[in-house]
Amino acid sequence: MSINTEELLQILACPRCLGSLAALGRDGQTTGFACAACEVVYPVREEIPIMLVEEAVPRARWNSEHPEDAPGGGEQR
């Protein structure tokens, strides 16, 4: 069962700032949820969003490890 990204974007918020998130992904799979205000990405592991502040990955590091998710590379809407 795959996650419904649109539904998740309606109910999830950044646990640090409570701001909105953007889905990141490739090949139709969501790989993370990015908070532009905090400049972090919350990863998705085994189709489960890991929405813990201590598990957040700095956006710059995420972009270097997931170049397909860099701005213009794979943001989903």
C-alpha positions in Angstrom: 0.0 0.0 0.0 1.6 3.3 -1.1 1.2 6.5 0.9 -1.2 9.1 -0.4 1.0 12.2 -0.6 -1.8 14.7 -1.1 -3.7 13.5 2.0 -0.5 13.6 4.0 0.3 17.2 2.9 -3.1 18.3 4.2 -2.6 16.9 7.7 1.2 16.9 8.3 3.1 20.0 9.5 6.7 20.6 10.4 7.1 19.4 14.0 9.7 22.2 14.6 7.9 25.3 13.3 4.4 23.9 12.4 4.8 25.2 8.9 3.7 23.6 5.7 5.7 20.9 3.9 6.5 20.0 0.3 6.8 16.5 -0.9 10.0 15.4 -2.5 10.3 12.3 -4.6 11.3 10.4 -7.7 9.7 7.8 -9.9 6.3 8.4 -8.3 7.6 7.6 -4.8 7.7 10.2 -2.0 11.2 10.2 -0.4 10.8 13.0 2.0 8.8 16.1 3.2 10.7 19.4 3.1 10.2 22.4 5.4 11.4 25.5 3.5 11.3 27.6 6.7 13.6 25.2 8.7 15.6 24.1 5.7 15.2 20.4 6.6 13.7 17.3 5.1 11.9 14.6 7.0 12.6 11.3 5.3 10.2 8.6 4.3 11.4 5.1 5.2 9.4 2.0 4.1 6.5 4.4 3.1 6.4 5.9 6.7 7.1 9.6 7.1 9.6 10.1 9.9 8.3 13.3 11.5 10.8 13.6 14.3 12.9 16.8 14.7 16.0 14.7 15.6 15.6 12.6 12.4 15.4 15.7 10.1 18.1 16.0 7.5 19.5 19.5 6.7 18.3 20.4 3.2 21.8 21.0 1.9 22.9 17.5 2.9 19.7 16.0 1.5 20.3 17.7 -1.8 23.8 16.3 -2.0 22.7 12.8 -1.1 19.5 12.9 -3.3 20.4 15.2 -6.3 17.1 14.2 -8.0 15.2 15.9 -5.1 17.2 19.1 -5.4 15.1 22.2 -6.4 13.8 21.7 -9.9 14.8 18.0 -9.7 11.9 16.1 -8.2 9.5 18.2 -6.0 6.0 16.7 -6.1 2.8 18.7 -5.8 
